[in-house]
Amino acid sequence: MKVTFVGAGPGAADLITLRGARALAEASIVLYAGSLVSRDMLTHCRPDAEIHDTAAMSLEEQVAQYRRAQLNGWDVARLHSGDPAIYGAISEQMSALDELNIPYEVVPGVSSFTASAAVLKTSLTRPEVSQTIIITRSEGRASAVPEGESLAALATHGASMAIFLSGAGLTKALEELRTQLPDETPAALVCKASWPQEKHHVATLGTLLDDISPEDWRLSTMLLVGRALENTPGTPSRLYSPEYSHRFRKASKEPLTNA
Ligand SMILES: C[S@@+](CC[C@H](N)C(=O)[O-])C[C@H]1O[C@@H](n2cnc3c(N)ncnc32)[C@H](O)[C@@H]1O
């Protein structure tokens, strides 16, 4: 018997990994976060699997299901949206499983921040623009953000930012970012990436809220910010340049000199 924490991906049932789908197909009990994971994902489950939506369950109630599965020798799949390592609240579940001597493993998933970049058909890294992605969140009632990790403090790096859980505090998040970044900085909202209801809005920090109502972007919304979002060619990476040699390819042209 074991528990498998499965990254469900951003929403679409075919954005789960093959390994994740296999874990679902084998589990006798499936616990899933119904507030964020699409019910379509449950098509990967066994027809006779027992399915529990954790949205209305406390940690103790979830642990009781793990304990029940242990007593019966049943495998459990615990579905988390995106990748379980990002705002997945898995560590408290793992501590409880450790106490019960229940083995577990983690199957990673497609995080919603990369799914959001895919919606925008953009790259979050660009040579000489940004080579760093800051994954962060707006402060929420359930989890405080440590000192030094305020949006304003992180914005001083000028790196690309993927800001989770920002829907409810969009106006405040933008105010904080604008204390450090120019109003022309590209900014985008992606809501429910890969769901049938998917929508996105691309603007700048200064204009993001001009034509939309924050109320319509409260849930399952990713805020992406940074100059890398500008879909201009900029300086290309040298990786595919004919002058650039690396372990798997010899340069077909003489390297460029500065002469
Ligand atoms: C509790 S966090 C879970 C994040 C998840 N572990 C991940 O890797 O994507 C929930 C937040 O993730 C983001 N999110 C989740 N699914 C999304 C989607 N399909 N499109 C855009 N943002 C999403 C939103 O910011 C939402 O408030």
Ligand as a Chemical Component Dictionary entry (heavy atoms), coordinates in Angstrom:
data_LIG
# 
_chem_comp.id                   LIG 
_chem_comp.type                 NON-POLYMER 
_chem_comp.pdbx_formal_charge   0 
_chem_comp.three_letter_code    LIG 
# 
loop_
_chem_comp_atom.comp_id 
_chem_comp_atom.atom_id 
_chem_comp_atom.alt_atom_id 
_chem_comp_atom.type_symbol 
_chem_comp_atom.charge 
_chem_comp_atom.model_Cartn_x 
_chem_comp_atom.model_Cartn_y 
_chem_comp_atom.model_Cartn_z 
_chem_comp_atom.pdbx_ordinal 
LIG C1  C1  C 0  -2.875 26.645 -4.424  1  
LIG S1  S1  S 1  -2.064 27.274 -5.826  2  
LIG C2  C2  C 0  -1.631 25.773 -6.616  3  
LIG C3  C3  C 0  -0.530 25.918 -7.643  4  
LIG C4  C4  C 0  -0.175 24.632 -8.309  5  
LIG N1  N1  N 0  0.483  23.715 -7.401  6  
LIG C5  C5  C 0  0.695  24.834 -9.559  7  
LIG O1  O1  O 0  1.842  24.360 -9.605  8  
LIG O2  O2  O -1 0.190  25.429 -10.517 9  
LIG C6  C6  C 0  -3.416 27.883 -6.759  10 
LIG C7  C7  C 0  -3.003 29.047 -7.654  11 
LIG O3  O3  O 0  -2.322 28.532 -8.792  12 
LIG C8  C8  C 0  -2.657 29.284 -9.929  13 
LIG N2  N2  N 0  -3.372 28.416 -10.878 14 
LIG C9  C9  C 0  -3.770 27.132 -10.682 15 
LIG N3  N3  N 0  -4.318 26.628 -11.802 16 
LIG C10 C10 C 0  -4.270 27.619 -12.723 17 
LIG C11 C11 C 0  -4.656 27.708 -14.086 18 
LIG N4  N4  N 0  -5.199 26.644 -14.722 19 
LIG N5  N5  N 0  -4.467 28.873 -14.744 20 
LIG C12 C12 C 0  -3.891 29.939 -14.122 21 
LIG N6  N6  N 0  -3.481 29.897 -12.830 22 
LIG C13 C13 C 0  -3.682 28.763 -12.144 23 
LIG C14 C14 C 0  -3.540 30.455 -9.464  24 
LIG O4  O4  O 0  -2.684 31.533 -9.136  25 
LIG C15 C15 C 0  -4.168 29.856 -8.226  26 
LIG O5  O5  O 0  -4.585 30.881 -7.348  27 
# 
loop_
_chem_comp_bond.comp_id 
_chem_comp_bond.atom_id_1 
_chem_comp_bond.atom_id_2 
_chem_comp_bond.value_order 
_chem_comp_bond.pdbx_ordinal 
LIG C1  S1  SING 1  
LIG S1  C2  SING 2  
LIG S1  C6  SING 3  
LIG C2  C3  SING 4  
LIG C3  C4  SING 5  
LIG C4  N1  SING 6  
LIG C4  C5  SING 7  
LIG C5  O1  DOUB 8  
LIG C5  O2  SING 9  
LIG C6  C7  SING 10 
LIG C7  O3  SING 11 
LIG C7  C15 SING 12 
LIG O3  C8  SING 13 
LIG C8  N2  SING 14 
LIG C8  C14 SING 15 
LIG N2  C9  SING 16 
LIG N2  C13 SING 17 
LIG C9  N3  DOUB 18 
LIG N3  C10 SING 19 
LIG C10 C11 SING 20 
LIG C10 C13 DOUB 21 
LIG C11 N4  SING 22 
LIG C11 N5  DOUB 23 
LIG N5  C12 SING 24 
LIG C12 N6  DOUB 25 
LIG N6  C13 SING 26 
LIG C14 O4  SING 27 
LIG C14 C15 SING 28 
LIG C15 O5  SING 29 
# 
